[in-house]
């Protein structure tokens, strides 16, 4: 049996419907995640928990995304599960998700 190694990067897109897709991704330790905003409104993507955003500090490099803009997180070096959300819409489940970071 050959183990499948997750990719070192992933892309999460905020669609025109204001929903992230995919809402869960898995990357290898040290990888990065790019958020793409294809919605007509701005979003402020942050790490959980709201409002302190301290679970996964590299996600804070994404932050504010204007329509059509994309930004990439810092390197996610700690093996863990990171939740994310839109800081301005923290209870909107369509803008929430999880990033799983696994050992290389």
N, C-alpha and C positions, 0 to 999 in steps of 0.2 A: 504494500500500500504506500503510495507516494503522498506526502503531505503537501497541501496547497498553501503556498505562502501568500498572504494578503499583499496587495499593492502598497507602495510607499506613499501614495497620494490618492486623494479622492476629490470629486467635485460634487457639491450640493447646490442645486439650482432652486431659487425661489421663482416659481412660475407666475404667469400672468393672473392666476387664480389666488395668489398670495399664500401658496402652500409649498413647503420644501419637498424636494424629491432628489434622491431618496432621503427618507427621514433617518435612516441608520446606515452607517458605513463602518468598515473595518479597515484599518491601515496598520502597517508595521511601525514599531517604535522608531522615533526620529522622523516620521513622515509628516506631511502637511495636508491641510484640507483647504480647498478653494471654494468660496461661496460666490455664486453668480446671481445677480438680481435681475430677473427678467420681468419683474412686476412693474406696474406704472407708478408705484409709490416707493418711497425710501424705506429702508429697514436698518435696524441697528442690532446686528447679531452679536451675542455675548454668551459666555460660558455660564452654566448654572453655578450656584443658585442665584436667583434674583433677590435683591439687587446687588449683592456683593461681588458676584462673578469670579469667585476665587478658585473654583474647582480645577480649571485648566487655563492658566494664564496665557498660553500661546494663542488661544482663540480670541483674546482681546485685540490682537493685531488686525482682526477683520473689522469689527466695529461698524461704523456707518457706511451704508451702501446706497448710493443714488440709483435710480432706474438705469439699467444697462451697465452698471459697474460690477466689477469683480475684484475680490481681494483674497489673499492667501494667508492662512494662519502662520504663526511661527512653528518651529519644529516641536512636535508633540513627543517628548522624550520619556514620559512616565507611563508605564504599562497600567492602564486603567480604563474606565468608561467615563467619557465626558458628555454631559448633557449640554444642550445649547438652546437658546430661545432668542426672540426679538425683545430687546430691552424695553422698547416702548409698548409692546403688546405681549407681556409675559404670560398671559393666560390663554393665548390663542394656540391651541394644540397643533394647528397646521403649520406653525412656525417653530415647533419644537422638534428636537431629535437627539440622537445619540451617536457618538463617535467612539468606537472601541479601538484601543491601541494595544497591540499584541507584541510580545517579544519577537525579535528577529530570529 
